């Protein structure tokens, strides 16, 4: 039996609490510093509050400490790791090798740290060799590269015994994780320090060596969003145990909608294979809104390289969410202050305050609010560029947003009650679905019920209700004599059972706890291996670790080294394939020398057809 975990993002503790309520088995969230999203930091006390809530359901909280760390910051990072453990975090996600279990052992730092450490996707884990190394360094879980195929995942699964985590939904970086330096090159803001400017979402011209424009003003590096909801069974079969949703900058409604959608899909998978899989936390989620992922921010969807097939991976018209197509504008009033919508399908309904958008002839996305909607007739503030026949998209559905806000599902832990008549009292024994047990006795000093059958019905009815986050149900029982308990006393008994269970920790499934391979600290398993800026060695502790392990040619991180001729990004995505100019597949091509140009920057492109990869090189 293998546990399957749905891992949700949280920008804030409140979003994390909502994710648990919608069915997440775990949540990942940044602490006060060193997270790969600078705009998504949280206080230690807020993380503690989230941990307290999650642990009621045996759900787990993973803190992200996944940037490279400078020497002057190591003591602060060590201290924060201890604070996160004390706050109740169940694991910490790491990129910097100085904070790996082997790195901590070598430095003697944080001797009291007992929680698992997970290797971040920024570690660029895409080969069995890299996976084996990280497991030997003591990481208990590996968060794999998103560009992998099922075949590659299986190969990594066969190579290691630790837990494997894989992204299944959300935004995609075009570059291999943790190895993108274009943001630092352009603006001095490092993606590996949580300050990415998202240059891959910018618009570029594609030019040849003479400066001729081949494609003008398109988001040429912007990929569609990942969506693998239909592939969860295949991923589980390949060895993935944790299914991760991207989005630590996303808002509350996004997290609710997508988490609920994937939780239902994971439930179906577990129900189809009850002898193979179970969910990694306790509780049942019921009721509430019906998820519709298409109504949440997305750039269109792709399964990327999962089946080792290429396809139209890029969102070539707009790097933002266009939403759902609703129809074309007709009867447009002068200035675009009113118009009708000719729907693209039956059943299209618009509501006051809906967000609409369209793409202009100049490839700009224009968004506006439909202030007043009467059927398919819309009144709004002036919308320049809106003309007869313009295709309109809805990227904010106000009715759906209200449903997400006001109709939350309920998550409860099942509790079976056994009523044991022991005249003149009764003892009620409770057992939760996660295995906690307690019992309480009631009825002392009470008279016997004159109508035993009615008293029995009252006990079954009132004890079988919910209390807090517990859903009680009463096993059938027989009794010849029962004490007379008023309804208020039975309700108080039910609440007391809930309070007693609250004093007992929910029995969560244990996380794998890795530890460094003793041989790796004494031998030289990396002898002859070059550790370059791509491994993001930014501090002396990580450099010392790599040298101790026998690595050759240790180079500091790109951000530290000031390397001038570096690859800014390497990717499976290829502009030539996307635009039908792959010399191997399409039998036609552009000139050999190609460049991306944007705001005075000119980046050479290189193509490795043997590996089927594209590289964006430094402009300098």
Secondary structure, 3 states (H helix, E strand, C coil): CEEEEEEEEECCHHHHHHHHHCCCCEEEEECCCCCCCHHHCCCHHHHHHHHHHHHCCCCEEEEEECCCCCHHHHHHHHHHHHHHHHHCCCEEEECCHHHCHHHHHHHCCCCCCCCEEEECHHHCCCCHHHHHHHHHCCCCEEECCCCCCHHHHHHHHHHCCCEEEEEEEECCCCCCCCCCCHHHHHHCCCHHHCCCCCHHHCCEEEEECCCCEEEEEECCCCECEEECHHHHHHHHHHCCCEEEECCCCCCHHHHHHHHHHHHHHHHHHHHHCCCCEEECCCCEEECCCCCCHHHCCCCCEECCCCCCCCCCCECCCCCCCCCEEEEEEECCCHHHCEEEEEECCCCCCCCCCEEEEEECCCCCEEEEEECEEECCEEECCCCCCCCCCCEEEEEECHHHHHHHHHCCCEEEEEEEEEEEEECCEEEEEEEECCCCEEEEEECCCCCECCCHHHHHHHHHHHHCCEECCEEEEECCCCCCCCECCCHHHHHHHHHHHHHHHHCCCCCCCCCCCCCCCHHHHCCCCCCCCECCHHHCECCHHHHHHHHHCCCECCCECHHHHCCCCCEEEEECCCHHHHCCCCCCCCCCCCCCCEEEEECCEEEEEEEECCCCEEEEECCC
